[in-house]
Amino acid sequence: MNRPTTTAGLHEQLWQAVVAADEYAAVDLVVQAMDDGVSGEDLLLDVIARVQERIGSEWAADRLTVAQEHAATAINERVVTALSHHRAMRQGKPSRGRVTVCCVDGEWHAFPARLVAEILQLRGWQVDYLGAQTPTPHLIAHLHSTNPAAVLLSGSIPTHLPNAHRAVTACQATGVPVVAGGRAFGADGRYARVLGADGWAPDARAAAALLEEGLTRSVTSAGRQALDDLPHLADQEYTMVVQARPRLVRQTVLDLETRFSAMAGYDDEQRERTAEDIAHIIDFLATALYVDDAEVFLTFLTWTAHLLEARKVPAASLLVGLDILAEQLHDFPRALRILTAGRSALHAMAAGPPALAEPAAAGADA
């Protein structure tokens, strides 16, 4: 293997190694690059992270199978571990203070949080990395025992935003500020602001810079409720949609069988996948109701339509499904507005769809 001399060249060779499931070649590549003088931060963020983004995009475009995506991601995770053990990555005693890095409860996509933890360690922070799916009560117990300067909370799937909100308010009630990051919080951090986080960072470098600037410790009431931040929840639409989810899924699938002719030829697996897709649509609708922003629903809906087309599945079923949901939710004005916006977005997409966006959906593993 020729030695690449740029991060772009390293990216391409690492990509070839991970999709070939060649863990040894992948690890050797990054270790040799560090021996050759490439910084650990550049390798983590400009090589490894970019490869991980590419894995997700290729899976979404149906150019990688689920098994290939899982294998490539697992190798990429082991590459990070190997790199973190390299002698050049080892720092002296942390000098900046202590922070906690974790994922929102329910969030299994821990790779972005792991990169943040590695970068902060390189920048001189003592990092408690708690990994994926951190239950909020256990996070709070950890904060009481460690008294960190901040919590960095990672989320990739928007449907976990209600859990993120609970974590933000609980951390702030202990006096610890929260920096939110990850696709779940929006490309511009809008949902981090809606949920009252003390800061938002689009990437690991920005998170490190934010910490270096300093965060003021939060002083909030331990009894703060969701309605204090999100008064629109008083209409109970979010709560009622969440409670009705099983019935909504079941009825929508039943109605699709009579109103979408293609389903007549579906086998059991295809019907199960259809039910899963409907469940995801309802979950994203509920999340849009929670944050009172249709965009979180529209982004998922158009991504799903592109995903279906990439897999040669007609996306027209989505329009029928939205109609069926609207009929069931006829007494929910905010939900109806969001569903109407969804129909408009799908019609606009048919006029000239953009390139498939990177996944930020419940079924995406990268």
SULDA-V411365 format. One record per backbone hydrogen bond with DSSP energy under -1.0 kcal/mol. NH is the residue of the N-H (numbers start at 1). CO is the residue of the C=O. Records with the same first field share a line. If there is no record, write none. Layout:
NH: CO ; CO
//
This chain:
10: 6
11: 7
12: 8
13: 9
14: 10
15: 11
16: 12
17: 13
18: 14
19: 15
20: 16
21: 18
22: 17
23: 21
26: 22
27: 23
28: 24
29: 25
30: 26
31: 27
32: 28
33: 29
34: 30
35: 31
36: 32
37: 34
38: 33
43: 39
44: 40
45: 41
46: 42
48: 43
49: 44
51: 47
52: 48
53: 49
54: 50
55: 51
56: 52
57: 53
58: 54
59: 55
60: 56
61: 57
62: 59
63: 58
64: 58
69: 65
70: 66
71: 67
72: 68
73: 69
74: 70
75: 71
76: 72
77: 73
78: 74
79: 75
80: 76
81: 77
82: 78
83: 79
84: 80
85: 81
86: 83
89: 86
95: 124
96: 124
99: 126
100: 150
101: 128
102: 152
103: 131
104: 154
107: 104
110: 108
114: 110
115: 111
116: 112
117: 113
118: 114
119: 115
120: 116
121: 117
122: 118
123: 119
124: 121
125: 120
126: 97
128: 99
130: 101
133: 107
134: 103
139: 135
140: 136
141: 137
142: 138
143: 139
144: 140
145: 141
146: 142
147: 143
149: 98
151: 177
152: 100
153: 179
154: 102
155: 181
160: 157
161: 158
164: 160
165: 161
166: 162
167: 163
168: 164
169: 165
170: 166
171: 167
172: 168
173: 169
174: 171
175: 172
176: 171
179: 151
180: 199
181: 153
184: 155
185: 182
186: 183
189: 186
191: 185
193: 189
194: 190
195: 191
196: 193
197: 192
198: 178
199: 178
201: 180
207: 203
208: 204
209: 205
210: 206
211: 207
212: 208
213: 209
214: 210
224: 221
228: 225
230: 226
233: 230
234: 231
235: 232
236: 233
240: 236
241: 237
242: 238
243: 239
244: 240
248: 244
249: 245
250: 246
251: 247
252: 248
253: 249
254: 250
255: 251
256: 252
257: 253
259: 255
260: 256
263: 260
264: 261
265: 262
266: 263
271: 267
272: 268
273: 269
274: 270
275: 271
276: 272
277: 273
278: 274
279: 275
280: 276
281: 277
282: 278
283: 279
284: 280
285: 281
286: 282
287: 283
288: 284
289: 285
290: 286
291: 287
293: 288
298: 294
299: 295
300: 296
301: 297
302: 298
303: 299
304: 300
305: 301
306: 302
307: 303
308: 304
309: 305
310: 306
311: 307
312: 309
313: 308
318: 315
320: 316
321: 317
322: 318
323: 319
324: 320
325: 321
326: 322
327: 323
328: 324
329: 325
332: 329
336: 332
337: 333
338: 334
339: 335
340: 336
341: 337
342: 338
343: 339
344: 340
345: 341
346: 342
347: 343
348: 344
349: 345
350: 346
352: 349
364: 361
//
